[in-house]
Amino acid sequence: MSKIIIENRSNKSMIEAINRVQCVIEKGRISQTSKGKQYSFVTSWQDGIAVYADINKKSDKFIIINQESRQGNE
C-alpha cells in the first residue's frame, strides 16, 4: 500500500497535521482488525489533538481532530 489520505479537521496547520500523522506511522501497524494490521485506531496528545486511523484496500486514512470540539457535539 502506498497511498495515505490526511483529513485535517483540527485547528492545526497542515504541517502540524502531517507531523502528527508521522508520529502515528512511526509507531507502526499495532492495531489488529478483520482487515489486517493497521495504524493505531486513535492516538491523542495532551494539547487536545487526536488522530484517527483507518485502512482500506488501497490506502490508509488519517483524520486529525480537536477532541474538545468533538466532545462538545456529543
C-alpha positions, 0 to 999 in steps of 0.5 A: 500500500502506498497511498495515505489520505490526511483529513485535517479537521483540527485547528492545526496547520497542515504541517502540524497535521502531517507531523502528527500523522508521522508520529502515528506511522512511526509507531507502526501497524499495532492495531489488529482488525478483520482487515489486517494490521493497521495504524493505531485506531486513535492516538491523542496528545495532551494539547487536545489533538487526536488522530484517527486511523483507518485502512482500506484496500488501497490506502490508509486514512488519517483524520486529525481532530480537536477532541474538545470540539468533538466532545462538545457535539456529543 
